[in-house]
Amino acid sequence: MKYLISLKIIFLWTIFFIFFIYFSFNENYSKKYIHTILPAPAVREQIPAGEIVTGFHIQQSINWNYINVSTLNQSATFCINLLMANYNNRSNSGIFSLTLRNQKFLQKKIINSQSVRDNTNQIVCYDKLPLPEIAFTPTILILEGIDSNPGKAVSAWLTSDTTFGIAQRDGVVLGKSLVFSIDVINESNGKLMQVILLTILCGLSISILFWPTNSKSCGDTTAMARSSNQ
């Protein structure tokens, strides 16, 4: 009976060890995942905002009224997912910036024009932004050209759907909106699962190590009791 119990413990240890390896190396549990807290407007009657050359400036206020409050997480990473255009994926040069500006912070991210593909989203993330604090406060998204020449610059798409805000280019209200969403990147639960499995493995390992000793001790105790009775 005790031998069968030992086999069961070894079997359980093997199963949990396999799960530990799976959770440790499986990308589904080790990577971060992206969650959208403010969706992008619908793409309607889209037009390019113009080449983002040196001196180009377009901005848009973020409309927090449609944000999913329940998904706000203090530890999440704040990202802008902007729909870009690259004129049939031509070879471009130079850099441009995407800036978030608020009364409490200003973060500018530099982007290489060569990394932009046509009709694809460019994701730009901002570190150490306390999302619960900046949400519902006046925040502006600014797209600026820094070092790109005409014919060698990328662009961003504009849509006629202004549900989430209206863009301004060089101070002129366009009646269009940049096509972007607000996403957050959260850590997966892979590390927590690994800790749980490792704790179980340690407990089973201790059982395997001490079970034979306990069995022998019990046998010795029984033999001694019989001897004393005789």
Secondary structure, 3 states (H helix, E strand, C coil): CHHHHHHHHHHHHHHHHHHHHHHHHCHHHHCCEEEEEECCCCCCCCEECCCCCCCCEEEEECCHHHCCHHHCCCCCEEEEEEEEECCCCCCCCCEEEEEEEECCCEEEEEEEHHHCCCCEEEEEEECCCCHHHHCCCCEEEEEEECCCCCCCCCEEEEECCCCCCCEEECCEECCCEECEEEEEEECCCHHHHHHHHHHHHHHHHHHHHHHHHHHHHHHHHHHHHHHHHC
